[in-house]
Structures are given as C-alpha cells and as structure tokens.
Amino acid sequence: MAPRCRAKSKRSGQRCKAPAVFGWAVCRMHGARGGHGSGKKNPAYKHGLRSQELVEMRKAINELVREGKEVEGLIS
C-alpha cells in the first residue's frame, strides 16, 4: 500500500487518507508539487522591479554608496 498523506484536518483532527505523492509527505491536494514558478513564469509577474535579482542589485549599489560616503567622510 502506498504511503498516506500526513496532512491533518483542523476540523476533525483526522489525517488525510489520500496517497502521498512519490518523494513527498503530502498528497497533491495538500501542497505536493504546488505553487507557481518564479520570475516571468509566475502569472502575477508584471515588470520585474521587485524581482530577487533587482532587489539584490539595489542592495549592492546602496552598500557601495554607503562605503563611498564613509570614505568621503574620512578624506574630508
């Protein structure tokens, strides 16, 4: 017999009786292989201004600006 889903109902307190997806602890109804892709593969993707890549780039730029201001303060 296939392993069963480990998800538990809030209402009854009993475990789900559906078979778990291979390599997962839960069934397809409780999160196995769910969700959307990241970046342009996500249907909610609009412009990329808040993508992980741009957020990291902005952090790096801000850090360089901070370091530049520190150096400027030491020179003056």
Biopython code that builds the backbone (N, CA, C, O; Angstrom):
import numpy as np
from Bio.PDB.StructureBuilder import StructureBuilder

atoms = [
    (1, "MET", "N", (0.842, -1.182, 0.000)),
    (1, "MET", "CA", (0.000, 0.000, 0.000)),
    (1, "MET", "C", (0.889, 1.247, 0.000)),
    (1, "MET", "O", (1.919, 1.283, 0.673)),
    (2, "ALA", "N", (0.486, 2.255, -0.751)),
    (2, "ALA", "CA", (1.257, 3.497, -0.860)),
    (2, "ALA", "C", (1.208, 4.267, 0.456)),
    (2, "ALA", "O", (0.214, 4.192, 1.178)),
    (3, "PRO", "N", (2.275, 5.010, 0.775)),
    (3, "PRO", "CA", (2.239, 5.832, 1.990)),
    (3, "PRO", "C", (1.135, 6.877, 1.901)),
    (3, "PRO", "O", (0.830, 7.383, 0.821)),
    (4, "ARG", "N", (0.548, 7.190, 3.034)),
    (4, "ARG", "CA", (-0.588, 8.125, 3.071)),
    (4, "ARG", "C", (-0.125, 9.544, 3.386)),
    (4, "ARG", "O", (0.941, 9.754, 3.965)),
    (5, "CYS", "N", (-0.932, 10.488, 3.000)),
    (5, "CYS", "CA", (-0.674, 11.909, 3.234)),
    (5, "CYS", "C", (-0.610, 12.178, 4.736)),
    (5, "CYS", "O", (-1.386, 11.604, 5.500)),
    (6, "ARG", "N", (0.305, 13.042, 5.164)),
    (6, "ARG", "CA", (0.460, 13.351, 6.589)),
    (6, "ARG", "C", (-0.318, 14.586, 7.019)),
    (6, "ARG", "O", (-0.264, 14.972, 8.187)),
    (7, "ALA", "N", (-1.043, 15.215, 6.090)),
    (7, "ALA", "CA", (-1.828, 16.403, 6.442)),
    (7, "ALA", "C", (-2.958, 16.012, 7.384)),
    (7, "ALA", "O", (-3.523, 14.923, 7.284)),
    (8, "LYS", "N", (-3.278, 16.925, 8.304)),
    (8, "LYS", "CA", (-4.293, 16.647, 9.309)),
    (8, "LYS", "C", (-5.382, 17.710, 9.230)),
    (8, "LYS", "O", (-5.089, 18.897, 9.091)),
    (9, "SER", "N", (-6.624, 17.284, 9.317)),
    (9, "SER", "CA", (-7.761, 18.199, 9.246)),
    (9, "SER", "C", (-7.872, 19.021, 10.518)),
    (9, "SER", "O", (-7.733, 18.498, 11.624)),
    (10, "LYS", "N", (-8.130, 20.341, 10.349)),
    (10, "LYS", "CA", (-8.336, 21.201, 11.522)),
    (10, "LYS", "C", (-9.662, 20.882, 12.189)),
    (10, "LYS", "O", (-9.791, 20.935, 13.412)),
    (11, "ARG", "N", (-10.636, 20.552, 11.368)),
    (11, "ARG", "CA", (-11.987, 20.351, 11.890)),
    (11, "ARG", "C", (-12.134, 19.014, 12.606)),
    (11, "ARG", "O", (-12.580, 18.971, 13.753)),
    (12, "SER", "N", (-11.761, 17.918, 11.937)),
    (12, "SER", "CA", (-11.974, 16.603, 12.547)),
    (12, "SER", "C", (-10.764, 16.103, 13.326)),
    (12, "SER", "O", (-10.900, 15.257, 14.210)),
    (13, "GLY", "N", (-9.573, 16.625, 12.999)),
    (13, "GLY", "CA", (-8.365, 16.155, 13.670)),
    (13, "GLY", "C", (-7.812, 14.875, 13.073)),
    (13, "GLY", "O", (-6.792, 14.369, 13.539)),
    (14, "GLN", "N", (-8.473, 14.338, 12.040)),
    (14, "GLN", "CA", (-8.012, 13.099, 11.415)),
    (14, "GLN", "C", (-7.085, 13.399, 10.243)),
    (14, "GLN", "O", (-7.140, 14.470, 9.639)),
    (15, "ARG", "N", (-6.234, 12.423, 9.940)),
    (15, "ARG", "CA", (-5.312, 12.590, 8.826)),
    (15, "ARG", "C", (-6.005, 12.334, 7.503)),
    (15, "ARG", "O", (-6.989, 11.598, 7.431)),
    (16, "CYS", "N", (-5.473, 12.955, 6.453)),
    (16, "CYS", "CA", (-5.971, 12.753, 5.091)),
    (16, "CYS", "C", (-5.692, 11.301, 4.691)),
    (16, "CYS", "O", (-4.659, 10.744, 5.062)),
    (17, "LYS", "N", (-6.586, 10.704, 3.954)),
    (17, "LYS", "CA", (-6.417, 9.301, 3.571)),
    (17, "LYS", "C", (-5.915, 9.132, 2.142)),
    (17, "LYS", "O", (-5.776, 8.008, 1.661)),
    (18, "ALA", "N", (-5.641, 10.248, 1.457)),
    (18, "ALA", "CA", (-5.155, 10.177, 0.079)),
    (18, "ALA", "C", (-3.698, 9.705, 0.058)),
    (18, "ALA", "O", (-2.960, 9.934, 1.016)),
    (19, "PRO", "N", (-3.285, 9.053, -1.023)),
    (19, "PRO", "CA", (-1.891, 8.623, -1.103)),
    (19, "PRO", "C", (-0.952, 9.815, -1.282)),
    (19, "PRO", "O", (-1.270, 10.763, -1.999)),
    (20, "ALA", "N", (0.196, 9.759, -0.631)),
    (20, "ALA", "CA", (1.189, 10.831, -0.750)),
    (20, "ALA", "C", (1.853, 10.751, -2.115)),
    (20, "ALA", "O", (2.004, 9.663, -2.671)),
    (21, "VAL", "N", (2.248, 11.892, -2.656)),
    (21, "VAL", "CA", (2.970, 11.933, -3.923)),
    (21, "VAL", "C", (4.362, 11.367, -3.677)),
    (21, "VAL", "O", (4.952, 11.605, -2.623)),
    (22, "PHE", "N", (4.888, 10.623, -4.639)),
    (22, "PHE", "CA", (6.197, 9.995, -4.504)),
    (22, "PHE", "C", (7.250, 11.045, -4.156)),
    (22, "PHE", "O", (7.397, 12.038, -4.868)),
    (23, "GLY", "N", (7.977, 10.828, -3.068)),
    (23, "GLY", "CA", (9.018, 11.743, -2.628)),
    (23, "GLY", "C", (8.518, 12.886, -1.756)),
    (23, "GLY", "O", (9.312, 13.730, -1.340)),
    (24, "TRP", "N", (7.243, 12.933, -1.477)),
    (24, "TRP", "CA", (6.643, 13.984, -0.657)),
    (24, "TRP", "C", (5.934, 13.345, 0.529)),
    (24, "TRP", "O", (5.627, 12.153, 0.507)),
    (25, "ALA", "N", (5.674, 14.143, 1.570)),
    (25, "ALA", "CA", (4.965, 13.635, 2.741)),
    (25, "ALA", "C", (3.470, 13.874, 2.627)),
    (25, "ALA", "O", (2.690, 13.357, 3.427)),
    (26, "VAL", "N", (3.064, 14.668, 1.620)),
    (26, "VAL", "CA", (1.655, 15.029, 1.476)),
    (26, "VAL", "C", (1.137, 14.675, 0.089)),
    (26, "VAL", "O", (1.904, 14.378, -0.827)),
    (27, "CYS", "N", (-0.192, 14.716, -0.040)),
    (27, "CYS", "CA", (-0.831, 14.402, -1.316)),
    (27, "CYS", "C", (-0.890, 15.642, -2.205)),
    (27, "CYS", "O", (-0.462, 16.720, -1.793)),
    (28, "ARG", "N", (-1.412, 15.499, -3.408)),
    (28, "ARG", "CA", (-1.484, 16.621, -4.349)),
    (28, "ARG", "C", (-2.427, 17.710, -3.871)),
    (28, "ARG", "O", (-2.259, 18.869, -4.249)),
    (29, "MET", "N", (-3.418, 17.371, -3.050)),
    (29, "MET", "CA", (-4.357, 18.374, -2.557)),
    (29, "MET", "C", (-3.759, 19.209, -1.421)),
    (29, "MET", "O", (-4.254, 20.299, -1.132)),
    (30, "HIS", "N", (-2.710, 18.714, -0.781)),
    (30, "HIS", "CA", (-2.154, 19.399, 0.384)),
    (30, "HIS", "C", (-0.771, 19.984, 0.138)),
    (30, "HIS", "O", (-0.024, 20.204, 1.091)),
    (31, "GLY", "N", (-0.414, 20.240, -1.103)),
    (31, "GLY", "CA", (0.789, 21.009, -1.361)),
    (31, "GLY", "C", (1.907, 20.353, -2.131)),
    (31, "GLY", "O", (2.878, 21.032, -2.467)),
    (32, "ALA", "N", (1.827, 19.080, -2.428)),
    (32, "ALA", "CA", (2.904, 18.467, -3.186)),
    (32, "ALA", "C", (2.869, 18.982, -4.617)),
    (32, "ALA", "O", (1.830, 18.958, -5.277)),
    (33, "ARG", "N", (4.005, 19.441, -5.077)),
    (33, "ARG", "CA", (4.172, 19.953, -6.436)),
    (33, "ARG", "C", (3.311, 21.157, -6.749)),
    (33, "ARG", "O", (3.003, 21.417, -7.912)),
    (34, "GLY", "N", (2.925, 21.880, -5.741)),
    (34, "GLY", "CA", (2.062, 23.030, -5.975)),
    (34, "GLY", "C", (2.841, 24.307, -6.156)),
    (34, "GLY", "O", (4.069, 24.322, -6.081)),
    (35, "GLY", "N", (2.121, 25.366, -6.391)),
    (35, "GLY", "CA", (2.722, 26.683, -6.488)),
    (35, "GLY", "C", (3.093, 27.058, -7.907)),
    (35, "GLY", "O", (3.009, 26.245, -8.828)),
    (36, "HIS", "N", (3.501, 28.290, -8.063)),
    (36, "HIS", "CA", (3.878, 28.806, -9.366)),
    (36, "HIS", "C", (5.379, 28.927, -9.454)),
    (36, "HIS", "O", (6.088, 28.870, -8.449)),
    (37, "GLY", "N", (5.850, 29.096, -10.675)),
    (37, "GLY", "CA", (7.264, 29.299, -10.897)),
    (37, "GLY", "C", (7.693, 30.676, -10.427)),
    (37, "GLY", "O", (6.865, 31.494, -10.026)),
    (38, "SER", "N", (8.984, 30.923, -10.479)),
    (38, "SER", "CA", (9.480, 32.229, -10.061)),
    (38, "SER", "C", (9.790, 33.072, -11.290)),
    (38, "SER", "O", (9.983, 32.547, -12.387)),
    (39, "GLY", "N", (9.833, 34.369, -11.094)),
    (39, "GLY", "CA", (10.158, 35.280, -12.186)),
    (39, "GLY", "C", (9.066, 35.351, -13.230)),
    (39, "GLY", "O", (7.883, 35.394, -12.892)),
    (40, "LYS", "N", (9.447, 35.364, -14.493)),
    (40, "LYS", "CA", (8.478, 35.518, -15.583)),
    (40, "LYS", "C", (7.537, 34.325, -15.711)),
    (40, "LYS", "O", (6.507, 34.428, -16.377)),
    (41, "LYS", "N", (7.865, 33.211, -15.095)),
    (41, "LYS", "CA", (6.983, 32.036, -15.139)),
    (41, "LYS", "C", (5.774, 32.186, -14.231)),
    (41, "LYS", "O", (4.800, 31.444, -14.358)),
    (42, "ASN", "N", (5.836, 33.154, -13.310)),
    (42, "ASN", "CA", (4.725, 33.380, -12.392)),
    (42, "ASN", "C", (3.669, 34.236, -13.076)),
    (42, "ASN", "O", (4.001, 35.274, -13.649)),
    (43, "PRO", "N", (2.388, 33.820, -13.030)),
    (43, "PRO", "CA", (1.342, 34.591, -13.706)),
    (43, "PRO", "C", (1.141, 35.993, -13.145)),
    (43, "PRO", "O", (0.553, 36.834, -13.825)),
    (44, "ALA", "N", (1.603, 36.276, -11.936)),
    (44, "ALA", "CA", (1.444, 37.600, -11.344)),
    (44, "ALA", "C", (2.618, 38.522, -11.674)),
    (44, "ALA", "O", (2.640, 39.670, -11.228)),
    (45, "TYR", "N", (3.594, 38.039, -12.448)),
    (45, "TYR", "CA", (4.776, 38.828, -12.805)),
    (45, "TYR", "C", (4.349, 40.015, -13.658)),
    (45, "TYR", "O", (3.641, 39.841, -14.650)),
    (46, "LYS", "N", (4.771, 41.220, -13.282)),
    (46, "LYS", "CA", (4.350, 42.404, -14.027)),
    (46, "LYS", "C", (5.519, 43.111, -14.709)),
    (46, "LYS", "O", (5.504, 43.283, -15.928)),
    (47, "HIS", "N", (6.527, 43.521, -13.946)),
    (47, "HIS", "CA", (7.578, 44.336, -14.537)),
    (47, "HIS", "C", (8.976, 43.961, -14.061)),
    (47, "HIS", "O", (9.953, 44.339, -14.706)),
    (48, "GLY", "N", (9.103, 43.250, -12.984)),
    (48, "GLY", "CA", (10.411, 42.814, -12.511)),
    (48, "GLY", "C", (11.132, 43.783, -11.593)),
    (48, "GLY", "O", (12.266, 43.515, -11.196)),
    (49, "LEU", "N", (10.504, 44.911, -11.239)),
    (49, "LEU", "CA", (11.180, 45.881, -10.374)),
    (49, "LEU", "C", (11.415, 45.337, -8.973)),
    (49, "LEU", "O", (12.282, 45.834, -8.255)),
    (50, "ARG", "N", (10.666, 44.337, -8.581)),
    (50, "ARG", "CA", (10.841, 43.746, -7.260)),
    (50, "ARG", "C", (11.332, 42.299, -7.349)),
    (50, "ARG", "O", (11.172, 41.525, -6.405)),
    (51, "SER", "N", (11.927, 41.941, -8.481)),
    (51, "SER", "CA", (12.456, 40.590, -8.628)),
    (51, "SER", "C", (13.659, 40.415, -7.710)),
    (51, "SER", "O", (14.293, 41.394, -7.319)),
    (52, "GLN", "N", (13.967, 39.190, -7.372)),
    (52, "GLN", "CA", (15.081, 38.914, -6.459)),
    (52, "GLN", "C", (16.386, 39.482, -7.006)),
    (52, "GLN", "O", (17.212, 40.005, -6.258)),
    (53, "GLU", "N", (16.557, 39.373, -8.307)),
    (53, "GLU", "CA", (17.789, 39.845, -8.929)),
    (53, "GLU", "C", (17.954, 41.358, -8.759)),
    (53, "GLU", "O", (19.029, 41.825, -8.384)),
    (54, "LEU", "N", (16.900, 42.120, -9.030)),
    (54, "LEU", "CA", (16.984, 43.573, -8.906)),
    (54, "LEU", "C", (17.075, 44.027, -7.455)),
    (54, "LEU", "O", (17.755, 45.008, -7.155)),
    (55, "VAL", "N", (16.402, 43.328, -6.557)),
    (55, "VAL", "CA", (16.492, 43.676, -5.136)),
    (55, "VAL", "C", (17.933, 43.501, -4.658)),
    (55, "VAL", "O", (18.458, 44.361, -3.951)),
    (56, "GLU", "N", (18.571, 42.400, -5.036)),
    (56, "GLU", "CA", (19.968, 42.164, -4.654)),
    (56, "GLU", "C", (20.883, 43.226, -5.266)),
    (56, "GLU", "O", (21.819, 43.693, -4.617)),
    (57, "MET", "N", (20.610, 43.603, -6.517)),
    (57, "MET", "CA", (21.425, 44.616, -7.177)),
    (57, "MET", "C", (21.297, 45.966, -6.460)),
    (57, "MET", "O", (22.296, 46.658, -6.263)),
    (58, "ARG", "N", (20.085, 46.339, -6.074)),
    (58, "ARG", "CA", (19.880, 47.597, -5.352)),
    (58, "ARG", "C", (20.592, 47.582, -4.004)),
    (58, "ARG", "O", (21.162, 48.590, -3.587)),
    (59, "LYS", "N", (20.558, 46.433, -3.321)),
    (59, "LYS", "CA", (21.263, 46.319, -2.041)),
    (59, "LYS", "C", (22.761, 46.535, -2.231)),
    (59, "LYS", "O", (23.398, 47.230, -1.439)),
    (60, "ALA", "N", (23.321, 45.938, -3.284)),
    (60, "ALA", "CA", (24.752, 46.082, -3.550)),
    (60, "ALA", "C", (25.096, 47.534, -3.870)),
    (60, "ALA", "O", (26.105, 48.054, -3.393)),
    (61, "ILE", "N", (24.266, 48.186, -4.673)),
    (61, "ILE", "CA", (24.504, 49.593, -5.023)),
    (61, "ILE", "C", (24.431, 50.465, -3.779)),
    (61, "ILE", "O", (25.282, 51.331, -3.577)),
    (62, "ASN", "N", (23.425, 50.245, -2.946)),
    (62, "ASN", "CA", (23.289, 51.034, -1.716)),
    (62, "ASN", "C", (24.491, 50.838, -0.792)),
    (62, "ASN", "O", (24.945, 51.785, -0.150)),
    (63, "GLU", "N", (24.999, 49.621, -0.728)),
    (63, "GLU", "CA", (26.176, 49.346, 0.098)),
    (63, "GLU", "C", (27.391, 50.106, -0.438)),
    (63, "GLU", "O", (28.169, 50.661, 0.338)),
    (64, "LEU", "N", (27.553, 50.132, -1.768)),
    (64, "LEU", "CA", (28.661, 50.882, -2.367)),
    (64, "LEU", "C", (28.534, 52.375, -2.073)),
    (64, "LEU", "O", (29.534, 53.038, -1.793)),
    (65, "VAL", "N", (27.322, 52.905, -2.134)),
    (65, "VAL", "CA", (27.095, 54.323, -1.830)),
    (65, "VAL", "C", (27.462, 54.606, -0.383)),
    (65, "VAL", "O", (28.110, 55.612, -0.094)),
    (66, "ARG", "N", (27.049, 53.719, 0.542)),
    (66, "ARG", "CA", (27.387, 53.899, 1.958)),
    (66, "ARG", "C", (28.905, 53.913, 2.161)),
    (66, "ARG", "O", (29.442, 54.763, 2.873)),
    (67, "GLU", "N", (29.585, 52.954, 1.520)),
    (67, "GLU", "CA", (31.045, 52.888, 1.644)),
    (67, "GLU", "C", (31.689, 54.148, 1.074)),
    (67, "GLU", "O", (32.649, 54.668, 1.643)),
    (68, "GLY", "N", (31.165, 54.640, -0.048)),
    (68, "GLY", "CA", (31.688, 55.867, -0.653)),
    (68, "GLY", "C", (31.539, 57.051, 0.278)),
    (68, "GLY", "O", (32.445, 57.877, 0.385)),
    (69, "LYS", "N", (30.405, 57.143, 0.952)),
    (69, "LYS", "CA", (30.180, 58.241, 1.897)),
    (69, "LYS", "C", (31.125, 58.141, 3.091)),
    (69, "LYS", "O", (31.597, 59.158, 3.599)),
    (70, "GLU", "N", (31.402, 56.911, 3.541)),
    (70, "GLU", "CA", (32.352, 56.721, 4.649)),
    (70, "GLU", "C", (33.749, 57.177, 4.239)),
    (70, "GLU", "O", (34.438, 57.859, 4.998)),
    (71, "VAL", "N", (34.157, 56.794, 3.032)),
    (71, "VAL", "CA", (35.478, 57.187, 2.533)),
    (71, "VAL", "C", (35.540, 58.703, 2.384)),
    (71, "VAL", "O", (36.543, 59.323, 2.738)),
    (72, "GLU", "N", (34.480, 59.295, 1.866)),
    (72, "GLU", "CA", (34.418, 60.750, 1.712)),
    (72, "GLU", "C", (34.548, 61.434, 3.078)),
    (72, "GLU", "O", (35.230, 62.451, 3.204)),
    (73, "GLY", "N", (33.900, 60.879, 4.085)),
    (73, "GLY", "CA", (33.993, 61.429, 5.435)),
    (73, "GLY", "C", (35.397, 61.333, 6.002)),
    (73, "GLY", "O", (35.830, 62.227, 6.730)),
    (74, "LEU", "N", (36.120, 60.259, 5.682)),
    (74, "LEU", "CA", (37.495, 60.096, 6.160)),
    (74, "LEU", "C", (38.443, 61.070, 5.458)),
    (74, "LEU", "O", (39.388, 61.573, 6.065)),
    (75, "ILE", "N", (38.183, 61.329, 4.183)),
    (75, "ILE", "CA", (39.042, 62.218, 3.403)),
    (75, "ILE", "C", (38.854, 63.670, 3.836)),
    (75, "ILE", "O", (39.828, 64.417, 3.935)),
    (76, "SER", "N", (37.621, 64.073, 4.094)),
    (76, "SER", "CA", (37.348, 65.478, 4.434)),
    (76, "SER", "C", (37.770, 65.823, 5.837)),
    (76, "SER", "O", (37.606, 66.964, 6.268)),
]
sb = StructureBuilder()
sb.init_structure("model")
sb.init_model(0)
sb.init_chain("A")
sb.init_seg("    ")
for serial, (resi, resn, name, xyz) in enumerate(atoms, 1):
    if name == "N":
        sb.init_residue(resn, " ", resi, " ")
    sb.init_atom(name, np.array(xyz, "f"), 0.0, 1.0, " ", f" {name:<3s}", serial, name[0])
structure = sb.get_structure()
